[in-house]
Amino acid sequence: MDDPTPSRQPGVHGPRRRSLGDLFAHQESGLLIVIFLMGLGLTLFGMANPITRSIPVPVAPDATVVFLDLDGAEHEPGTLSRSRTAGFLVRTGDSERTYSAADGWRYDAAKRTLYGERQVNAFLNKANLVLVAKDASFFAIMAVGMTAVIILAGIDLSVGSIYGLSAIVGAMAMSSLGPDANGFVAVAVGLAVCVGVGALCGLANGSMTVGLGVHPFVITLGMMAALRGLTIVLPSEFRNTQSIGGFPESFTSGFFKAEILGVQPVPVIVMLIVAVAGWFTLSRTVFGRRVFAIGGNETAAKYAGIPVGRVKVLVYTIMGALAGLSACVYLGYLGAAETNAGNAYELQVIAATVIGGASLMGGRGTALGAVLGAIVIQLINNAMIILGVDPNYNQIVMGGAIIVAVVIDQTKQRLAKRRG
């Protein structure tokens, strides 16, 4: 007699369950859920607590603007006091539009722009979202490099100082080009100088770690202090200042701060390019497999014929180069560099990397996780601003986030060993 119970079809229910389980077991999936929930919570809070934003409305070159007094009479710009101004009339050909001063509108004659006010969601508005993405990009670029370092079971505490030194030296090079320098030359020089300085610092970190046989914590801690000192001394000795500006416009607004569809996306585009390159390198190349092998078991990697020392030096060099790249994006976006650039950035970069799933014990981490971790960090910073929390608590929150991420990582590893 046949068993009436239908047999389970292998490949229908079992594999589907396993694949869904694998999906939600990935660190990136968990981070995406965290980002969604944080965004949802901040959006709901922003709906209940809207903020006032200034809205610029440029006046067309062929349009004329007249001021309207309380009686509706027209006056030329500059002939009516603000207290007596009831609104502004903009004429373009046969069309007219009135902007009421009572609704918050004002006119800047020098810029030929009307400015109004509008209540917007404190979190879910274009300006704020662009700010979060832009700020995350500076740290995410470095976090991709830090991921490779931590996969090796290493650490780089000097990343903030490398960033600062690359920014200062790059700023000195940019200011020497003059404001009218060719765009191609300016961008090429900026990238070459910043990335070059960063790569040299990373090369020094890796060479001393491997050559002297000293733990990278000690080497990079010393480099952090030494490079921070250079960041302060160089502009003071050569420029007698603590900030350097005067960059070519083709380098700033012409490239790194170029506006596309009302936003300035270049930092985010650079972040995405670095993330894709990092993902490809770590997961699809021999070099990436060697990095994971060394982090998993360095002794076994040596016996397998992997050039451990050379791989370590190259990883630290790449870390420094990415810090320099991030510094170049910072210079182009802000148009100046200060001696405190990158101060305490190592905390946020390491936090982004660890939250992104990299294990401090080595052997595990992803470039995508590092980027998502950087976004989580910036959402935390943004939430503190929106919620009105004292910014002095920022470092406390970042330190707590690292501890929580490490505890969760260790707990997951223990549970995995018990199941295995």
C-alpha positions in Angstrom: 0.0 0.0 0.0 1.4 3.4 -1.0 2.1 5.9 1.7 -0.7 8.6 1.3 1.6 11.3 2.7 3.0 13.3 -0.3 6.8 13.1 -0.4 8.7 16.4 -0.1 10.2 17.3 -3.4 13.9 18.1 -2.9 14.7 21.4 -4.6 11.2 22.8 -4.0 10.8 23.6 -0.3 14.1 22.7 1.2 16.5 24.7 -1.0 14.1 27.7 -1.0 14.2 27.8 2.8 17.9 27.5 2.8 18.3 30.3 0.2 16.0 32.6 2.1 17.9 31.8 5.3 21.2 32.5 3.6 19.8 35.8 2.3 18.8 37.1 5.8 22.0 35.6 7.4 24.2 37.9 5.3 25.5 41.0 7.1 24.5 43.2 4.2 20.9 42.1 4.4 20.7 42.9 8.1 22.3 46.3 7.4 19.8 47.1 4.7 17.0 46.3 7.1 18.6 48.5 9.8 19.0 51.4 7.3 15.4 51.0 6.2 14.1 51.0 9.8 16.3 54.0 10.8 15.1 55.9 7.7 11.5 55.0 8.5 11.8 56.1 12.1 13.5 59.4 11.2 10.9 60.0 8.4 8.0 59.6 10.9 9.8 61.9 13.4 10.4 64.4 10.6 6.7 64.4 9.6 5.8 65.3 13.2 8.6 67.9 13.5 9.0 69.6 10.1 11.7 72.3 9.6 11.7 75.4 7.5 13.8 75.4 4.4 14.8 78.4 2.2 13.7 77.8 -1.4 15.6 79.8 -4.1 13.7 80.8 -7.3 16.1 82.4 -9.9 14.6 85.2 -11.9 14.9 84.8 -15.7 17.3 87.2 -17.4 14.4 88.6 -19.5 12.1 89.1 -16.5 11.6 92.3 -14.4 11.0 92.5 -10.7 9.0 95.3 -9.1 8.3 95.8 -5.4 4.7 96.1 -4.2 3.9 98.2 -1.1 1.0 97.7 1.3 -1.4 99.6 -1.0 -0.4 97.5 -4.1 1.5 100.3 -5.7 4.7 99.3 -7.7 8.2 100.5 -6.9 11.6 99.9 -8.4 14.0 97.5 -6.5 15.9 99.4 -3.8 13.3 102.2 -3.4 11.1 100.6 -0.9 12.0 99.6 2.7 11.5 96.0 3.9 8.9 97.0 6.5 6.7 98.6 3.7 7.2 95.8 1.2 4.1 93.6 0.8 5.4 91.4 -2.1 7.2 91.1 -5.4 5.8 91.1 -8.9 7.8 89.2 -11.5 6.9 90.0 -15.2 8.0 87.8 -18.0 6.6 88.9 -21.3 2.8 88.8 -20.9 2.8 86.7 -17.8 3.0 87.9 -14.2 3.5 86.2 -10.8 3.3 87.7 -7.3 5.3 86.5 -4.3 3.9 87.7 -1.0 6.3 88.9 1.7 3.8 87.7 4.3 4.6 84.2 3.1 8.3 84.6 3.8 9.4 85.7 0.3 12.3 88.1 -0.1 14.3 89.3 -3.1 18.1 89.4 -3.5 18.8 91.9 -6.3 22.5 91.1 -6.5 21.8 87.4 -7.3 18.4 88.1 -9.1 16.9 85.4 -6.9 13.7 85.2 -4.9 13.9 83.2 -1.6 10.9 81.6 0.0 10.2 79.4 3.0 8.6 75.9 3.1 8.0 73.4 5.8 9.7 70.1 4.9 10.3 66.7 6.6 13.4 67.1 8.8 14.8 63.9 7.4 13.1 63.0 4.1 14.1 66.0 2.0 16.6 66.2 -0.8 19.1 68.5 0.9 19.3 66.2 4.0 19.5 62.9 2.0 22.3 64.4 -0.2 24.1 65.5 2.9 24.0 62.0 4.5 25.2 60.3 1.2 28.0 62.9 0.8 29.2 62.6 4.3 29.1 58.8 4.1 31.1 58.8 1.0 34.2 60.2 2.6 34.3 57.4 5.2 33.0 54.7 2.9 35.9 55.1 0.5 38.4 54.6 3.4 36.3 51.8 5.0 36.7 49.7 1.8 40.4 49.8 2.3 40.1 49.2 6.1 38.0 46.1 5.3 41.0 44.5 3.5 43.3 45.5 6.4 41.0 44.0 9.0 40.4 40.8 6.9 44.2 40.4 7.2 43.7 40.6 11.0 45.4 43.9 11.0 44.5 47.5 11.9 45.3 51.0 10.7 44.9 53.7 13.3 46.7 56.3 11.2 44.0 56.5 8.5 42.7 59.9 9.8 46.2 61.4 9.8 46.9 60.0 6.3 43.7 61.7 5.2 44.7 65.0 6.8 48.3 65.0 5.5 47.1 64.1 1.9 44.6 66.9 2.1 47.1 69.5 3.3 49.8 68.5 0.7 47.1 68.3 -2.0 45.7 71.7 -1.0 49.2 73.2 -1.3 49.5 71.8 -4.8 46.0 73.0 -5.8 46.6 76.6 -4.6 49.8 76.8 -6.5 48.0 76.1 -9.7 45.9 79.2 -9.5 42.2 79.7 -9.8 42.1 79.5 -13.7 44.0 76.2 -14.1 42.8 73.8 -16.8 40.2 71.3 -15.4 42.0 68.2 -16.7 45.3 69.3 -15.2 43.8 70.4 -11.9 42.0 67.1 -11.4 45.0 65.0 -12.5 47.4 66.9 -10.2 45.0 66.7 -7.3 44.5 63.0 -7.6 48.2 62.3 -8.2 49.3 64.3 -5.2 46.6 63.2 -2.7 46.6 59.5 -3.7 50.4 59.5 -4.0 50.9 60.9 -0.5 48.4 58.5 0.9 50.0 55.5 -0.8 53.5 56.4 0.4 52.2 56.6 4.0 50.4 53.3 3.6 53.6 51.8 2.1 55.5 53.0 5.2 52.9 51.4 7.5 53.1 48.1 5.7 56.8 48.0 5.2 57.5 48.7 8.9 54.9 46.2 10.1 56.4 43.4 7.9 60.0 44.5 8.0 60.2 45.1 11.8 57.8 42.3 12.7 55.9 44.7 15.0 52.1 44.6 15.4 50.4 47.0 13.1 48.6 48.5 16.1 51.9 49.9 17.4 53.2 51.0 14.0 50.0 52.8 12.9 49.6 54.4 16.4 53.0 56.0 16.0 52.3 57.0 12.4 49.0 58.5 13.5 50.9 60.9 15.8 53.7 61.6 13.5 51.6 62.3 10.4 49.2 64.5 12.5 52.2 66.6 13.5 53.2 67.0 9.9 49.7 68.0 9.0 50.1 70.9 11.5 53.7 71.8 10.7 53.7 71.9 6.9 51.1 74.7 6.4 52.5 76.6 9.3 56.1 76.5 8.0 55.4 76.9 4.3 52.3 79.0 4.2 52.2 80.5 7.7 48.5 79.5 8.0 46.4 76.7 9.3 44.0 76.5 6.3 44.7 76.5 2.6 42.2 77.5 -0.2 42.3 79.3 -3.5 41.8 76.1 -5.7 41.0 76.2 -9.4 37.2 76.4 -10.1 37.6 73.6 -12.5 38.7 71.4 -9.6 35.8 72.3 -7.3 32.6 73.5 -8.9 33.8 72.2 -12.3 34.3 68.6 -11.2 34.0 67.4 -7.6 31.2 69.8 -6.8 29.6 69.7 -10.2 25.8 70.0 -10.1 23.7 67.4 -11.9 19.9 67.5 -11.7 20.0 69.8 -8.7 22.4 67.7 -6.6 26.2 67.3 -6.4 26.7 63.5 -6.8 30.5 63.2 -7.6 31.5 62.1 -4.0 28.8 59.4 -4.0 29.8 58.3 -7.5 33.4 57.9 -6.4 32.2 55.9 -3.4 30.2 53.5 -5.6 33.2 53.1 -8.0 35.5 52.2 -5.1 32.9 49.9 -3.6 32.5 48.0 -6.9 36.3 47.8 -7.3 36.7 46.6 -3.7 34.0 44.0 -4.2 35.6 42.7 -7.4 39.2 42.7 -6.0 38.2 40.9 -2.7 35.8 38.3 -4.2 37.0 37.7 -7.8 40.8 38.0 -7.9 43.7 35.9 -6.7 44.9 38.8 -4.6 41.6 38.9 -2.8 41.7 35.2 -2.1 45.2 35.6 -0.7 44.0 38.4 1.6 41.3 36.1 3.1 43.7 33.2 3.3 46.2 35.2 5.3 43.5 36.5 7.6 42.1 33.0 8.1 45.4 31.3 9.0 48.7 33.1 8.3 50.9 30.1 9.0 48.9 27.9 6.6 49.1 30.7 4.0 52.9 30.7 4.2 53.1 27.0 3.7 50.7 27.3 0.7 53.3 29.5 -0.9 51.5 32.8 -0.6 53.9 35.8 -0.3 52.4 37.0 3.0 54.7 40.0 3.5 54.2 41.3 0.0 50.4 41.0 0.2 50.4 42.8 3.6 52.5 45.7 2.3 50.2 46.1 -0.8 47.0 46.1 1.3 48.3 48.8 3.6 49.5 50.8 0.5 46.0 50.5 -1.0 44.5 51.6 2.4 46.7 54.7 2.3 45.9 55.4 -1.4 42.1 55.3 -0.6 42.6 57.7 2.3 44.3 60.0 -0.2 41.5 59.6 -2.7 38.9 60.5 0.0 41.0 63.5 0.9 41.0 64.6 -2.8 37.2 64.3 -2.9 37.1 66.4 0.3 39.3 69.1 -1.2 37.2 69.3 -4.4 33.9 69.4 -2.5 34.8 71.9 0.2 37.4 73.9 -1.7 39.8 74.2 1.2 41.8 72.1 3.7 42.5 72.7 7.4 45.0 71.2 9.8 42.3 69.3 11.7 41.1 67.5 8.6 40.5 63.9 9.3 40.9 64.3 13.1 39.5 61.2 14.8 38.3 59.8 11.5 39.9 56.5 12.3 37.2 55.8 14.9 34.4 56.3 12.3 36.2 54.3 9.6 36.8 51.4 11.9 33.3 51.6 13.2 31.9 51.5 9.6 34.1 48.5 8.8 33.1 46.5 11.9 29.4 47.4 11.6 29.7 46.3 8.0 30.6 42.8 9.0 34.4 42.7 9.1 35.8 40.5 11.9 38.6 41.9 14.0 39.9 38.4 14.3 40.5 38.4 10.5 39.3 36.3 7.6 35.9 38.0 7.1 34.5 41.2 5.6 33.0 42.7 2.4 33.4 46.0 0.5 29.6 46.4 0.3 29.3 45.9 4.0 31.8 48.6 4.6 29.8 51.1 2.5 26.5 50.1 4.3 28.3 50.5 7.6 29.4 54.0 6.7 25.8 54.9 5.8 24.6 53.5 9.1 27.2 55.7 10.9 26.0 58.8 9.1 22.4 58.0 9.8 23.3 57.9 13.5 25.0 61.2 13.2 22.1 62.7 11.3 19.6 61.3 13.8 21.5 63.0 16.6 21.2 66.3 14.8 17.5 65.9 13.9 16.7 64.8 17.5 18.6 67.7 18.9 21.2 65.6 20.8 24.4 67.4 21.9 27.0 66.7 19.2 29.6 66.1 22.1 27.9 62.7 22.5 28.9 61.7 19.0 32.2 60.0 20.0 30.4 58.2 22.8 27.8 56.8 20.4 30.5 55.7 17.9 32.5 53.9 20.6 29.3 52.2 21.8 28.5 51.2 18.2 31.9 49.5 17.8 31.5 47.6 21.1 28.0 46.4 20.2 29.1 45.3 16.7 32.0 43.4 18.0 29.9 41.7 20.7 27.3 40.7 18.1 30.1 39.4 15.8 31.6 37.3 18.6 28.2 35.9 19.6 27.4 34.9 16.0 30.8 33.1 15.8 30.2 31.2 19.0 26.7 30.1 17.8 28.1 29.0 14.5 30.8 26.9 16.2 28.1 25.2 18.4 26.0 24.4 15.4 29.0 23.2 13.4 
